[in-house]
Every structure is written in C-alpha cells, then in structure tokens.
Amino acid sequence: MIVNRINELKSLSKNIRVDIMNMNYFAGSGHPGGALSSADIITALYFHEMRIDPKRPNWPDRDRFILSKGHSCMAQYAALAEKGYFSKDHYKMLRQVDAVLQGHPDMMTTVGIDSPSGSLGQGFSVGCGIALGAKRLKRKFRTYVLLGDGELDEGQVWEALAFAAHYKLDNLTAIVDNNGFQSDDRNEAILNLQPLTDKFRSFNWNVIEINGHDFGQILKAFKSAKKTKGKPTMIIAHTIKGKGVSFMESNPQKWHGSLAPSESEYKKALEDIDA
C-alpha cells in the first residue's frame, strides 16, 4: 500500500518539475533552483499530508500552508494546478502584471494561497500566528510552513522559533528546504548557522532530519510531527538545489534567480526530468 502511494507521489513530483520548467520558460525568468529542490516536499504536502479541498478553497477547517520562501512559488503553483485549484493555462502569464500567478505568492490574486510571502522570514511568523489562533479557537487544522535555509539568516525567524515553543504550538510543522545555498553561494560562505539541529532543539522544538527527496522519509516525518505533543516540529530536509535537472543541480550562480533557460536547455531539462 505505502509502496504504491510513494510511486504515485514520485509520478506527481515529476509532473510538478515539468510544470516548474514550463513556467520558467514561459515567463522568461524565475527561481527554478529552489523550486526544484522543494518539489518533493510540496508534492507530499498537497497530495498526501494536508486536508484540503480545491472545491472549497476557503473551507475553515482546511490545513494551512505558508511558503515562507516565496520566491520558490513555481513549485506551489504547480501543485495547486495539479490539484485542480486553477487551470495550467495561467502558466503562460506567470509574473506578468495583473496575472493570476505573480512572482511571489499573493492570496488576493491566486486561489489556494493562505498567505502572501516574499519578504523572507515573515511567512514563518504568519504561520505561527495562524497556529496560535487555531489553538485558541480549538480548531483541529494543522499549519505547515516551508522555509529556505538561507532564510534562516533573518532574525525574525529566531523570534518566531521562541514564540512557537513558548505557546507549545504542536499543531505547527515547519520544514527547512536545506539545499545548502542561498542566492549565489554556499550558506557557510555567507552566514554559517550550523549546527542547526542543536540550535532548533535548544529552542525546545522537536527536530527531525530527513532526505528531502525520499518520500518514505518525508511521510514518516509528517506522521511523527502529528504525534508530537507539547512542542512544534521542525523538519530539516536535506535537498539538492535544482534537483532533477542536471545542469541546474547545485549551480546557484546561474539558476537561483535567473532568466529562462534557452530552448535547448529547456528541452534538456524536460529530458532529465523524464529520465
């Protein structure tokens, strides 16, 4: 049963990666590296973990998802379209003025978005506030927040970590897309935050480390988070920036925030993903 489910998720994540490349190519710009590294995590959230209903996007008891690393929105848009929230025809208008899909998530223009994001660190604080509100109102939904590892440079993240632990937000699961890069260099060259596991635990969080491209480990981590009581959970997902496209993998100088791939690069990317 679980093997079949994992195979389904692998197939869906392939679709997500294809759609990321389609959007990047159509738009002429975007942030493909971080979108590709987070594709498996986002696939698991939207197609296995979260209680959501595209026919009722404002259902009060739906689980919430905040993409705090909002520049990686192509992965979220691909999941929302695959789930049925809107047509993939919108891909061709990505990042255009007044389009449904903007360069960062906007809940006022895009159905299925629970919070705008883009200013790094702020999405995590929003997620903590939503989780606290759910507890005080005795609502059963869970809140999930996906952060970038470079985003952890923001002091606001560490304030939110203390806040969530203080209020024992065990209905909150945060995930770090730990691909090792921020912007165009390795994290340790810009601002070394290791040892992350020890730091998160010192803030009284339940911490789980996984391979962020292994669906078995991803699903097990989410299951463990739901069983944890009295403290929030942080999942450190070790990933590869640009995962699935050979010339984009661990190549942030060109593929963090970039122009579109050339036609030959686009075709090669689709071949890599299919393989």
N, C-alpha and C positions, 0 to 999 in steps of 0.2 A: 504493500500500500504506500509506504513512505517513499520507496524507490520510484514508483510511478509518479508520485507528486513531485519529487525532485526533478525527474525528467521533464515534466510539464513546465516547471519553473525555468529549467535550462532553455527550453524552447522559447518561452516567453521573453527571457532575458536576451536571447538572440534577436528577437523582434524589436526589443527596446533599443538595442545597439544599432540596428539598421535604421531605425527611426531617428536616432540621435544624429547619425551621419547624413540622413536626408535633410533634416532641419538645418544642420550646419552648412550643407552645400547650398540649399535654397536661400538661406539668409545672407550668405557671404561673410559671416562672422559668427562668433560664439565662443563657448568654453567647452570644447569636446573632452579634454583630458579628465577633468573632474567628473563630468557627466558619465563617462565610460567607467571610471573607477567605482562609482556608486551604483551602477546599473543593477547589479545582482541584489544589493541591499534593498533598493527601491522596488525591484520585482517581488522580492519576498514579502515586503510590507503590503503592497497593493493586491497581490494575488494569493496570499496565504494568511497573513497575520491580522490585518486590520478589518474591523467590522465597518464596512462602508457600503453604500448603495447608490450607484450612479443615477438611478431613477428618483432618488431622494437626496440630492446633494446637501441639503440643509437639515437633514434628519438630526434632531437634537442629541440623540444618543450614539451617533457615529463616533468612531475613533478619530482623533485628530492627528495630522501630520504636518510638521513645520520643517521646510527645507531651509535651515538657517544659512547654509552655504548656497545662497540663492542664485549665484552665477552658474550653477550646475543644473539649471531648470530644465534643460532639454530632456534629461532623464525623467523628471517628474511629468513633463508634458507628454512624453511618450507613453508612460504608464497610464496616465489619465485617459488618453485617447484609446489605448488598447483596452482599457476597462469599459469604455463606452460613454465617457463624460462629454466628449465632443468629437467632431469629425477630424480625421487626419488631413483634410483639405486645408486646415488652418496652418499646417506646417509651412506652406509656401509663402505665408505672410509673416513668419517669425521675425520679431524685432522691428517691425515697421510701425510707424505712427498710427495710433488708433486700432491696431490689430488686436485680436483676442489673445495672442501669445506674445508677451513682451520679453525683453532681455533678462528680466528678473521677475519672479512670481508676483502677481497682482490680483488679490482676491476680488477687486472691483471689476476686473475685466475677464477673468478666467474662472469658469465653474470648476469646483473641486479644490480650489486653493483655500486653505484655512487661515493663512496669514501672509501678508506681503513680507518680502525679505530682500536682502541685498546689502544693507549695512551690516557688516559681519559682527556677530555676537548678539545682535538684537533678537533674532529669531529664537534663540535659546531662552532668553528672558521671557518672551511671549509664551513659549511652551510651558515654562514653569508657572506662569500666571494662570494659564488655562487649566493645568493640572491641579493647582490650589483651588481654583473656582469649582472644579468638579468635586473635589473632596468636601468642600464646604456645603455644596448643594446636594451632596450624597448621590451624585451621578456615577454610573458604572463605566463610562467610557474611559479609554486609555489615551494618553498623549505620547507621540513619538517625535523626536527631534533629531535631524541629521546635521551634524557639524563637519566642517573640514578641519584637518589637523592644523593647517596654517591659521585658521580662525581662532584657535586656542591662544594666539598671541594677545587677543583682546581681553583687557581687564574685566570687562562686563561679564565674560564667560565665568570667571572665577567668583565673582559676586553671586551669579546665578547658581553656581555649584553649592555655595554655602547656604543660599536661600532654600534650595530644594531639599537639602539634607536637614536643615532646621525644621522644616514643615513636614518631614517624613513623607515625601511625595512618592510613595511606592506605586502610584498609577502613572508614573513618568519613566519612559525609557529613552535615553539619549544614545546615539551612535556616532562615533567618530570615524569618518572615512579617512583612515590613516594611510594615505598613499605616499607619504614621505616628502612631498614637495609643497611649496607654496609659491604662487606666481611662477618665477623662472629659476628657482634654485632649491636646493635641499633645505629642509626645515632647520637642521642643525647649523647651517651656514648663515641663516637669517636670525633665528632666535631659538636656541635649543631648550625645549621644555621637558626633556626626559629627566627622570623616569616617570612617564605618565601614569602607569598603573599605580605606583606608590602615591603619587600626588592625589589622584582621584580617591583612593582608599583613605587617605588622610583627611579628606573632606567628608568622610563617612558615607561614601557611595558603595553599592555593590558593583564590582568591576568584573567583566568577562572579556577575555581576549580571544579572538577568532580569526580565521582566514575569511576575509570578506568576499571571497569568490566561491566558497564552499557552502552550498545550500544546506547540507546536513548540519554544519556548524551554525549557520545563521538561524535556522529554525529552532535548533536546540537552545541557542542563546535567548531567543524571544520567549520560548517556553519557560526557561529558568527565570527570566525577568518577571513574568507574570506570577510566579510562585513566591517571589521575594517580598517579604512584608517589613514595613517599618523604615525602609530607605529606598531611594531611587536607584536605578540601574544604569550604568554606563557600559556600553559595548564598544570595545576598541577593535575595529575591523581593519585588519591589515590588508591593504589592497595595492593594486598597481595602477598608477596614473595612465590613462589611455588604454586600459585593458581591452584586449580583443582586436586591436588594430596595430599591426607590427611596428609601423613607423611612428606611431604616436606613443607607444609604451615608454614610460619614464623619459619622455622628451619634452619637458615643460617649456623649454626656451622657445619652442615653436608652437606647441599645442595646448598651452594653458588657456590663454585668451588669444584668439587667432582669427585671421581671415579664413575664408573657406578653403578646403582642400581643392587642388586643381582637379580637372576632370579625370586625369589618370590616377591621382591619389584617391579620389572618391571611389573609382572602380576597384582599386586595390583594397581599400578599406572594406568594401562590401564583400570582396572575395575572402579576406581574412576572417571576417565575422562568420561567413557561411562555413568556413573550414573549421 
